[in-house]
Amino acid sequence: MADPFEPVDGAYRTPAGRRIDAAAVTWMATRSGGPGGQHANTSDTAVTVSVEVARTGLPDVVRARIEAAAGPVVSASSAGSRSQWRNRQVAWRTALERLDEAATPPTPPRARTRPSRGAREDRLREKHQASERKQSRRRPAGDD
């Protein structure tokens, strides 16, 4: 099985398929608190991954969009597991998701529209029919 943290052809791929140069990615393992007891005091299990946006090799437009949304360095940390491997997976997935989210172009706001005359008439006709249906379910008046 291939190591997901090893670059293929000198690059990583984000879930959206963007190519990130391996030179832009930095890994750092440190000691973490939390679960693990004495093991946590001797093992570097907390992981931080940083991606320098300027060195990613992405197109200028995408790089500018990421820097505007997330800054010049996108980083993620994980210390929730006793396993460095698991913390690497969590931190890597988080960093890639942040990159993809920041790289996605914003959607334009929806243009407000008005319902057509036919749509308004249909809505009022349905309301009137519902009203009549409910009136027909009522008890007859006591005048009889």
For each residue, the residues with C-beta under 8 A, 3 or more apart:
1:
2: 6 8
3: 6
4: 89 92
5: 27 88 92
6: 2 3
7: 10 11 12 22 25
8: 2 11 12 13
9:
10: 7 21 22 23
11: 7 8 19 20 21 22 57
12: 7 8 19 20 22 25 96
13: 8 17 18 19 20
14: 17 18 20 96 99 100 103
15: 96 97 100
16: 100 103 104
17: 13 14
18: 13 14 58 62 99 100 103
19: 11 12 13 57 58
20: 11 12 13 14 24 25 51 56 57 58 99
21: 10 11 24 55 56 57
22: 7 10 11 12 25
23: 10 55
24: 20 21 51 52 53 54 55 56 57
25: 7 12 20 22 49 50 51
26: 49 50 51 52
27: 5 47 48 49 88
28: 47 48 49 50
29: 44 45 46 47 48 84
30: 44 46 47 48
31: 40 41 43 44 45 46
32: 36 40 45 46 79 87
33: 40 79
34: 40 79 80
35: 40 81 82
36: 32 39 40 43 45 82
37: 40 41
38: 41 42
39: 36 42 43 82
40: 31 32 33 34 35 36 37 43 45 82
41: 31 37 38
42: 38 39
43: 31 36 39 40 84
44: 29 30 31 84
45: 29 31 32 36 40 79 81 82 83 84 87
46: 29 30 31 32 77 78 79 87
47: 27 28 29 30 77 78 79 84 87 88 90 91
48: 27 28 29 30 75 76 77 91
49: 25 26 27 28 75 76 77 88 91 92 95
50: 25 26 28 73 74 75 95
51: 20 24 25 26 56 73 74 75 95 99
52: 24 26 55 56 72 73
53: 24 56 58 63 66 67 70 71 72 73 74
54: 24 63 67 72
55: 21 23 24 52
56: 20 21 24 51 52 53 63
57: 11 19 20 21 24
58: 18 19 20 53 62 63 66 103
59: 62 63
60: 63 64
61: 64 65
62: 18 58 59 65 66 103
63: 53 54 56 58 59 60 66 67
64: 60 61 67 68
65: 61 62 68 69 102 103 105
66: 53 58 62 63 69 70 74 99 102 103
67: 53 54 63 64 70 71 72
68: 64 65
69: 65 66 101 102
70: 53 66 67 74 98 99 102
71: 53 67 74
72: 52 53 54 67
73: 50 51 52 53
74: 50 51 53 66 70 71 95 98 99 102
75: 48 49 50 51 95
76: 48 49 91 92 94 95 98
77: 46 47 48 49 91
78: 46 47 81 86 87 88 90 91 94
79: 32 33 34 45 46 47 87
80: 34 87 90
81: 35 45 78 86 87 90
82: 35 36 39 40 45 86
83: 45 86 87
84: 29 43 44 45 47 87 88
85: 88 89
86: 78 81 82 83 89 90
87: 32 45 46 47 78 79 80 81 83 84 90 91
88: 5 27 47 49 78 84 85 91 92
89: 4 85 86 92 93
90: 47 78 80 81 86 87 93 94
91: 47 48 49 76 77 78 87 88 94 95
92: 4 5 49 76 88 89 95 96
93: 89 90 96 97
94: 76 78 90 91 97 98
95: 49 50 51 74 75 76 91 92 98 99
96: 12 14 15 92 93 99 100
97: 15 93 94 100 101
98: 70 74 76 94 95 101 102
99: 14 18 20 51 66 70 74 95 96 102 103
100: 14 15 16 18 96 97 103 104
101: 69 97 98 104
102: 65 66 69 70 74 98 99
103: 14 16 18 58 62 65 66 99 100
104: 16 100 101
105: 65
106:
107:
108:
109:
110:
111:
112:
113:
114:
115: 119 120 123
116: 119 120
117: 120 121
118: 121 122
119: 115 116 122 123
120: 115 116 117 123 124
121: 117 118 124 125
122: 118 119 125 126
123: 115 119 120 126 127
124: 120 121 127 128
125: 121 122 128 129
126: 122 123 129 130
127: 123 124 130 131
128: 124 125 131 132
129: 125 126 132 133
130: 126 127 133 134
131: 127 128 134 135
132: 128 129 135 136
133: 129 130 136 137
134: 130 131 137 138
135: 131 132 138
136: 132 133
137: 133 134
138: 134 135
139:
140: 144
141: 144
142:
143:
144: 140 141
